[in-house]
Amino acid sequence: MNAPSTARAVPPDGLQNIDQTLTRMRLVIRKRTIGRMAIAKVTPGLDVSHLDVLEAMRILGEEGAEVTVGAIADTMRMDPSRGSRMVAELVSRGILERAVSQADARRSIVKRTPLGDTLLREVRAVKQALVAEVLSGWTEEEVTVFAGLFERFTTGFEAATAKG
């Protein structure tokens, strides 16, 4: 992917710093510590990659769409058969359940069970506690500015990577 022409307007030192920081963040996130902590509390033995299914469902739900296995796979950018296997595993563990679409009775949709809701709440609680700990020495203004800039950066990153 070619870098957008606007990237040249960013000072090289700034680009290098952001690049290095993104790499560090990716390595921290790869450990999936937050997910592992939540799983240990709610559903020991669950694979941390299954949490991505719950997050994909949350995103799709925010968009107002009925959640299908195909939509989950698309959101996660994975093969539909892998998405189907992951959903089946979560159904077998009582975290998800299949239901009939209200819009089209021929179509199957996926919903979280109360256990799935509990797991998603626990993941969010662990994540928010960790972020609160990291930001504990920051002023309210710093947190507000960072939140806005981080949202803007992430939105731009999503848009740039969606093109290719």
Phi, psi and omega in degrees: 000129177283141179291140178298151182297334180291342180296332180293338180285344180277133179303137182305322179296322178295316178298317180297316180297314179298316179302312181294321179292320176299320178297314178300317181295319179299319180294323177293314182294324182303330181292339177057036183302316182300311180298318181297321179296316181294317179300317181302326181280325190251313186220071180308142179093347178289143178282137183298333179295338178293337178296332178297327177296315179297320178292320177299318179296321179298315180298312180298320178297322177296330179280355177083007182274151169290141186265116176248164177300319179298319179294322177298312180299318178298315181298323181273358181055053180227167178296135180305326180292324177291319176300319179297317178297318180295317178297317180300320178296319180291326175295315182295336179268359178081016181270328177234162173219151177269148179215172179266137178297136175286334181278328183210102185299347177280347186257140178264137176241170182238138178228153173283145172271175174304323177295320177297319177297318179297316179297315180296319177298319180294319177301314181295320180295316179296315181297314181293323178295320179293316178296319178299321178296316180297322184269005188301331180267004183271151174283163178300321179295318178299318179297316180297314180295313180300315181302316179294316180291322180294319176298314180298316179297313182295319178299316177295321179295316177300316180296317181294322182278341178288338181291330187242000000 
